[in-house]
Amino acid sequence: MEALISANDVLFVLLGAIMVLAMHAGFAFLEVGTVRQKNQVNALVKIMVDFCVSTIAYFFIGYSIAYGINFFSGAQVLAAKNGYDLVKFFFLLTFAAAIPAIVSGGIAERAKFNPQLAATFLLVGFVYPFFEGIAWNAHFGFQDWVKATYGANFHDFAGSVVVHAMGGWIALPAVILLGARNGRYTKDGRLHAYPPSNIPFLALGAWILTVGWFGFNVMSAQSIQGISGLVAVNSLMALVGGTLAALLLGKNDPGFVHNGPLAGLVAVCAGSDVMHPLGALATGVIAGSLFVWAFTLTQNRLKIDDVLGVWPLHGLCGAWGGIAAGIFGATSLGGMGGVSLMSQLSGTALGVVIALVGGTIVYGLLKKLVGIRLDAESEFDGADLSIHKIPSVSGD
């Protein structure tokens, strides 16, 4: 691999990093369009600052945990291979920073700002790279074990499980520990609807994410030689399947329609390099359907106030994507082969467990030590939202 690295590869990975960096604007506008108007500015500030904290945590701690590489052992490390290791860090950082961006959507409108920054540092510095190293750098012998046992490594080409399922399942205990927004449910358990505050912003966020996702998936090859048009077409087919399924089952609801392509893209990440396009289409259809069903279930029946539906969208659809790679990647269903359903189930289950445990520990400790939810008297009362108030709270 190293002998093949060229300046073109450096540029290729750099462009991928920039495209995924742009996706964080998509996370921001998706959240801004969904939360109530009084909390829009706070959402924008939170996504920006979370990314910066993620950069510090991943540069100093997380990247070394996952890959054993640091940038403090001499100038030769900085200049080697035209700085390829540096742009690879940048690219993988944008993946790592997606974890707090995902969590942010679930805990919106009632989480304290500073404790969330502390959670971001811990998640990106320790929890996420722990599983990243297992899945993508063969740490702790897990990949060797599943290959010896089931005939193939756990395959996650672009992070259905490593990024999205991790983010969604970390968010679940955070949302539960926070509790629902004030007034979200009546005393008799009925749902009080908080409709999206700005559909155009929500749609803009979804479009930015959708376009950037082609950098997320295609450029996960991390070299010019490894690029595959199959990944691009499979991403396309999955987003189409997810959108149409969400349109149909969501009864034309614009929130479901614009999250549909994201559900499909989350799910296709893992197997986008091994599926047939029809398998990717089916993966997207199932993901879009799963999102609508699970979002409705969590909000209406389980009374879990996951504002953007990040557990259904990223947690469940990401886990489905890990499993789908083992199904539609098989040669019997037109895939490229080299995958095992049991390996996919094992790796997906491990990622979910690590995310649940990590999220519970991080947010449980913060809740106990400093508190993670705003007091009622600290909440914003509406339109008089001053920029000077933004760093301290996220209004309920």
C-alpha positions, 0 to 999 in steps of 0.5 A: 500500500505504502509503495503505491501512495502518490500525491494523487492519493493525498489529494483524493483523500483530502477531497474526501475529508473536505466533502465529509467536513461539509456534511457537518453543515448538513448535520447542523441544518438538519437539526436547525430545521427540526428544533424549535426556533428559539434553539436554532442558534444554539444548535449551530454553535453546538455543531461547530464547537463539537467539531473543534473539540472532536479534532483536539480529542482525536488528534491527541488521543483517539487516532493513536488509540485506533491506529497507533500513529502519533505526530510527535515523533519527528519531522519525518512523520509529517513529511512522509508520503507527501503528508498522506498520514496527515490527510488520512487523519483529517479524513478519519477525524471527520468520521469520528466527529460525526459521533457527537454530531449524531448524538446532538440531534437526539439530545437537542433542546434540553442538554447543558452545553458544557457537559456535552462538550466534555462528553464529546471529548470522551466519546471521540477520544476513547469510546469511538476509537476503541471500536474503530481500532477493533473493526478497522485496525484488527485490534484485540484479535476480533477480526482474526477470530471471526475470520477463523470461525466464520470464514471472513472478516467483519466487513464495514467499508464506510462505517454503517456500524463503526460510525453510524450504529456507534453514534446512534446507540451512544445517543440512546442512553443519553436521550433516556438519561436526559428525559423528555423535553418539558411538555412533550408528553401530557400527564396521561401519556399523550404526545404533544407535537413539536413540528419542525420549525423550518422545513427548508432548513431541514431539507437543505441539511438533508441535501448537504448530507446526501451529496457529501455522502458520496465522499463519505462512501466512495473516498473510503477507498483512501487511494486512487487505485482503490476507487470503485464506481460500484460504491457510488452507484450503490450509494445512489440506489440506497438513497433512492430506496430509502426515500421512496420507502419513507415517502410511502410509509411516512404518508408524504410527511416531509420530515420522513421524506428528507430523512429517507435518503439518509436512512438508506445511505447509513445502511449501505455504507458497510456493504457498498463495495460488495453489493449488487445495485439491486441489493443496495436498493433493497437495503435502502428500502428496508432502512427507510421503512425501518426508520419510519416505523422505529421513529413512530414507535419511540416517540408514540409508544416508548415515550423516548424523546429522540428529537431527530430520531438518531437512534432509529436513523443511525443506530438501527439503520446502521446495525441493519447495514452491518447485517445487510452487507452479509446478506446482499454482499453474498454471491448468491444474491449477486454480490461480490462475496468475501463476506459472512453473515455470522461475521457481520452479526458478530461485529454489529453486535459488538459495536452496539454493546460497546456503544451502549456501555460507553454512552451509558458510562459517559453520560451517566457519570456526567449526569451524576457529577455535573448534571446534563439537563437544564433546570427549568428556571434556566430555560429560554422563554422564546424569542429573546434569544441573545447570542451571549446566552448561547454558550451556557444552555440549550433551551428546553 
